[in-house]
């Protein structure tokens, strides 16, 4: 595991990709999972939710105080 990063603005948020459903292309947001720490001592998996402009598992007015990348499976790590 890596060290905590206290620069929340540097946390990966995800990207948009084109997908197809019933033959029709559409844009879908794909969040990047990260581990976040909150002021009250909680550590949890999270990702950016662009529609509500907040971090998953946190309220609209809450922000993590630190983050670190979610680890990749050993077979996927390069």
Buried (B, 14 or more C-beta within 10 A) or exposed (E): EEEBBEEEEEBBBBEEEEEEEEEEEEEEBEBBBBBBBBEEEEEBEBBBBEEEEBBBBBEEEBEBBBBBBEEEEEEEEE
